[in-house]
Amino acid sequence: MKIAFNLDYDHLKRTGIGRYGIELITAWLEIGMDCELWMLRNTKGSTLPIEGIEDRIRYFPFPRRITDHFWPSIKAVASGIKWIHSTNGILLPPGPFFRQVAMIHDMGPYLFGHMKAAEDTEPWKIRLRNIAKRADCITVNSKSTMRDLLTIFPSAKGKVFLTPLGIDHFASPRSPSDKRSHILAVGTVEPRKNIDGLLRAYSSLRKRRDLPPLVIAGMDGYRAGEYKKLSCELGMETMVTFTGYITDKDLADLYARAYCLVHPAHHEGFGFTVPEAFTWGLPVVASNTGGLGEFFAETAWMVEPADCESIANGIELALTSGVTAEQEQKRKELSEKLTWKNCAEKTFSALKTISG
């Protein structure tokens, strides 16, 4: 079964979507499956972190809105492609010679749309509605995402398949620094990441014990200014640092010097930040909701994101108890279970089921 992966986005960005696309393609090739990569013409010359892929790349012609109606069908017939996989969730116009599959990473635009600017939320709502209606096959990263999807779009039942993401790209242990200096949170500074809950929890915990500074590493997002102002209102301007966007090298340095990672997001379909912290051997505080609770409940100190005292207690446990032997064992078991090979095999199985 030959598949075309539609990479119509900046595939080199370290977003969850970008990571998913690259790792799934790599695993797809490793299990011996055939594929092509369909990419934007303006990405010519960029280097893909996948070996031996150059002769499989095809570039969309201009003008896209017109050529998208016939070029995919021509390529599908010429190359024997049966499926087009849109890893970013933007389906191509339907064609008679191929079927389409898309991954839905979460239903946040419907469940937590108020936590992003409307200009960000509305296009994603349209994208998700389009997938639910037109995709021949839908893959999801967690049971939580599947449940949310089928609650909102029950008509999609029968074409939705669970293909958990891999975390084995984080498999190589990293060496933490001997000089720990801060508590770390990683993610865009926006409501969905529960930055206000984290700040209030940190403030509450400071009243009963000494704490290292809090570093929040991530680019400014919706309402970021409010959270920086809140930090000052809570009297923590010298204790909290907002780094803004940082390089991979600087982020690695922050992980290396962290006492623990705190990720109290209101909602995540999966949550790569948590297993990334595992590679540094860090204690992790994470929400007990969505994909975080589904996959990482036994590997981290789980908290209720709407309860600031729960988050504060979780941070205190991480600082005083670290990573328990039981958590360490569960992390090892999870790393053996959540692999990109498994994700690729389950994706292939889903397409085979739909193909009949």
C-alpha positions in Angstrom: 0.0 0.0 0.0 1.7 3.2 -1.2 0.9 6.4 0.6 1.7 10.1 0.0 2.4 12.2 3.1 1.1 15.7 2.6 3.6 18.0 4.4 1.9 21.3 3.7 3.5 23.2 6.7 6.9 24.1 8.1 8.1 20.6 8.8 11.2 21.7 10.6 9.4 23.5 13.5 9.6 21.5 16.8 5.8 21.4 17.2 3.8 18.3 18.0 2.5 18.2 14.4 5.9 18.7 12.9 7.4 15.9 15.1 4.5 13.6 14.3 5.0 14.0 10.5 8.7 13.4 10.5 8.7 10.5 13.0 5.7 8.7 11.3 7.4 8.9 7.9 10.7 7.6 9.3 8.9 4.6 11.0 6.8 4.0 7.9 9.9 3.5 5.8 11.6 1.4 8.6 8.7 -1.1 8.5 9.2 -1.5 4.8 6.2 0.5 3.5 6.4 2.6 0.3 5.6 6.3 0.3 6.1 9.7 -1.3 6.4 13.1 0.4 4.3 15.9 -1.1 5.7 19.3 0.0 5.4 23.0 -0.7 7.5 24.3 -3.5 9.0 27.0 -1.3 10.5 24.3 0.9 12.9 23.2 -1.9 16.4 23.1 -0.5 15.4 22.5 3.1 17.0 19.4 4.7 14.7 16.7 6.0 16.0 14.7 9.0 15.2 11.5 7.2 17.9 9.5 5.4 17.4 8.4 1.8 14.2 10.3 1.3 15.3 12.8 -1.4 14.1 10.8 -4.4 10.6 10.4 -2.9 9.9 14.1 -2.6 7.4 15.7 -5.0 6.6 19.4 -4.9 3.1 20.9 -5.4 2.9 23.1 -8.5 1.6 26.7 -8.5 -1.1 28.0 -8.3 -2.1 25.7 -5.5 -5.9 26.4 -5.3 -6.2 25.4 -9.0 -3.7 22.6 -9.3 -4.8 20.9 -6.1 -8.0 19.8 -8.0 -6.1 17.7 -10.6 -2.4 17.3 -9.7 -2.9 14.9 -6.8 -5.0 12.6 -9.0 -2.4 12.7 -11.7 0.4 11.9 -9.3 -1.7 9.2 -7.5 -2.3 7.3 -10.8 1.3 7.7 -12.0 2.8 6.6 -8.7 0.2 4.0 -7.6 -0.7 6.0 -4.5 -3.8 4.8 -2.7 -3.9 7.1 0.3 -2.9 10.7 1.0 -2.1 11.4 4.7 -2.5 15.0 5.8 -0.4 15.1 9.0 -1.4 18.7 9.5 -5.1 18.0 9.0 -5.7 20.1 5.8 -7.4 17.8 3.3 -6.9 18.1 -0.4 -9.9 18.4 -2.7 -11.4 14.9 -3.2 -10.2 12.9 -6.2 -11.4 9.6 -7.8 -8.1 7.8 -7.5 -7.1 8.1 -3.9 -8.5 8.2 -0.3 -7.6 10.6 2.4 -6.5 10.1 6.0 -5.8 12.8 8.6 -4.6 12.8 12.2 -6.6 14.8 14.8 -4.2 15.7 17.7 -6.9 17.2 19.9 -10.3 18.8 19.9 -9.1 21.9 21.8 -10.6 24.4 19.3 -14.1 23.1 20.3 -13.5 22.3 24.0 -11.2 25.2 24.9 -11.7 27.5 22.0 -12.1 30.5 24.4 -8.5 29.9 25.5 -7.1 31.1 22.1 -7.7 34.1 19.9 -10.7 33.7 17.6 -8.5 34.1 14.5 -6.6 31.0 15.6 -9.5 28.9 16.8 -12.0 29.4 13.9 -9.7 28.0 11.1 -9.0 24.9 13.2 -12.7 24.4 13.8 -13.3 24.5 10.1 -10.4 22.1 9.6 -11.7 19.6 12.1 -15.3 19.8 10.7 -13.9 19.1 7.3 -11.9 16.0 8.5 -14.9 14.6 10.3 -17.1 15.0 7.2 -14.7 14.2 4.3 -11.8 12.1 5.5 -12.1 8.4 4.6 -10.0 7.5 7.7 -9.2 9.5 10.9 -6.4 8.7 13.2 -6.2 10.0 16.8 -3.4 10.0 19.3 -5.4 9.0 22.5 -8.6 7.5 23.7 -9.3 11.0 25.1 -9.1 12.6 21.7 -11.3 9.8 20.2 -13.9 10.3 22.9 -14.0 14.1 22.4 -14.2 13.7 18.6 -17.0 11.3 18.6 -18.9 13.4 21.1 -18.8 16.4 18.9 -19.0 14.5 15.5 -20.8 11.2 16.2 -21.2 10.6 12.4 -17.4 9.9 12.3 -17.9 6.7 14.1 -16.5 3.7 12.2 -13.7 5.5 10.6 -11.7 6.7 13.7 -8.7 4.7 14.8 -6.4 5.0 17.8 -2.7 5.3 16.7 -0.8 6.4 19.9 2.3 8.5 19.2 5.8 7.4 19.9 8.1 8.8 22.6 11.2 6.7 21.6 12.7 9.7 19.9 13.4 10.8 23.5 15.0 7.4 24.2 18.6 8.5 24.8 19.2 9.6 28.4 20.6 13.1 28.8 23.0 14.2 31.6 21.5 16.7 34.0 23.7 19.4 35.5 25.1 19.2 39.0 23.9 22.8 39.4 20.2 22.8 39.6 18.7 26.3 39.6 15.0 26.4 38.8 11.6 24.9 38.4 10.7 24.6 34.7 7.5 24.9 32.6 7.7 24.6 28.8 5.0 25.7 26.4 3.4 28.7 24.8 2.3 31.3 27.3 -1.4 31.1 26.8 -4.5 30.2 28.8 -4.7 26.5 27.6 -1.3 25.9 29.3 -2.8 27.1 32.6 -0.1 29.7 33.2 -2.3 31.6 35.7 -2.9 28.4 37.6 0.8 27.6 37.7 1.7 31.2 38.9 -1.0 31.1 41.7 0.2 27.6 42.8 3.8 28.7 42.9 2.8 31.8 44.9 0.8 29.7 47.3 3.7 27.2 47.8 6.2 30.1 48.4 4.2 31.0 51.5 5.1 27.7 53.3 8.6 26.9 52.0 11.5 28.3 50.1 11.4 27.7 46.4 13.9 27.9 43.5 12.9 30.4 40.8 10.3 29.5 38.2 11.3 29.6 34.5 8.5 29.5 31.9 10.0 28.7 28.5 7.9 29.4 25.5 6.8 32.0 23.0 4.2 34.6 23.9 0.7 33.5 23.0 -2.8 34.7 23.6 -3.1 36.9 26.7 0.6 36.5 27.6 0.7 40.1 28.8 -1.9 39.3 31.4 0.2 36.5 32.9 3.3 38.6 33.1 1.3 41.3 34.9 -0.2 38.6 37.2 3.4 37.5 38.1 4.1 41.1 39.2 0.8 41.5 41.1 1.7 38.4 43.1 5.0 39.9 44.0 7.1 37.4 42.1 8.7 39.6 39.4 12.2 38.6 40.7 11.2 34.9 41.0 9.6 34.2 37.7 11.3 34.4 34.3 9.4 34.3 31.0 12.1 33.4 28.4 10.1 33.9 25.2 11.0 31.8 22.2 14.3 30.0 22.8 16.6 27.7 20.7 16.8 24.0 21.2 20.2 24.4 22.7 19.0 26.9 25.3 16.0 24.7 26.1 18.3 21.7 26.7 20.3 23.8 29.1 17.1 24.7 31.0 16.1 21.0 31.2 19.6 20.1 32.4 19.5 22.6 35.3 15.8 22.1 36.3 14.7 20.5 39.6 11.5 19.4 38.0 9.1 20.1 35.1 5.6 21.4 35.8 3.0 20.9 33.0 -0.5 21.7 34.4 -2.2 22.3 31.0 -6.0 22.3 31.0 -5.9 20.0 28.0 -3.5 18.0 25.9 -4.3 15.4 23.3 -1.0 13.8 24.1 1.8 16.0 25.5 5.4 15.6 24.3 6.8 17.9 26.9 6.3 15.2 29.6 8.3 12.4 28.1 11.0 14.9 27.0 11.5 15.7 30.7 11.9 11.9 31.3 15.1 11.9 29.3 16.7 14.3 31.8 15.5 12.1 34.7 13.3 14.9 36.0 10.4 14.6 38.4 7.3 15.8 36.5 4.1 17.4 37.7 1.3 17.0 35.1 -2.4 17.4 34.7 -4.6 14.4 35.3 -6.8 15.2 32.3 -6.8 14.3 28.6 -3.9 12.5 27.1 -1.6 13.5 30.0 -3.7 11.5 32.5 -4.3 8.7 30.0 -0.6 8.0 29.3 1.5 9.4 32.1 -0.6 8.9 35.3 1.8 6.4 36.8 5.0 8.2 35.7 4.5 11.7 37.2 2.9 13.6 40.1 -0.6 14.1 38.7 -2.7 17.2 39.6 -6.1 18.7 39.0 -5.4 21.7 36.7 -8.4 23.7 38.0 -7.1 23.5 41.6 -4.1 25.7 42.4 -3.5 23.9 45.7 -3.4 20.6 43.9 -0.7 22.0 41.6 1.2 23.4 44.6 1.1 20.0 46.3 2.3 18.3 43.2 5.3 20.7 42.9 6.1 20.1 46.6 6.0 16.3 46.1 8.3 16.6 43.0 10.8 18.6 45.0 10.8 16.5 48.1 10.2 13.0 46.6 11.7 13.3 43.2 11.1 10.3 40.8 10.0 7.3 42.8 11.1 3.7 41.9 7.6 3.0 40.8 7.5 6.0 38.5 10.8 5.1 37.0 9.7 1.5 36.3 6.5 2.8 34.6 8.5 5.2 32.5 10.6 2.3 31.2 7.5 0.3 30.4 5.9 3.2 28.7 8.9 3.9 26.5 8.8 0.3 25.3 5.1 0.6 24.5 4.8 4.0 22.9 7.1 3.7 19.9 6.8 5.2 16.4 7.0 1.7 14.9 3.8 0.9 16.8 2.2 4.2 15.5 3.1 3.3 11.9 1.9 -0.2 12.2 -1.4 0.9 13.7 -1.8 3.5 11.0 -1.2 0.9 8.3 -3.8 -1.4 10.0 -6.3 1.4 10.0 -5.9 2.1 6.3 -6.0 -1.6 5.5 -9.3 -1.9 7.5 -10.9 0.9 5.6 -9.6 -0.3 2.2 -11.3 -3.7 2.9 
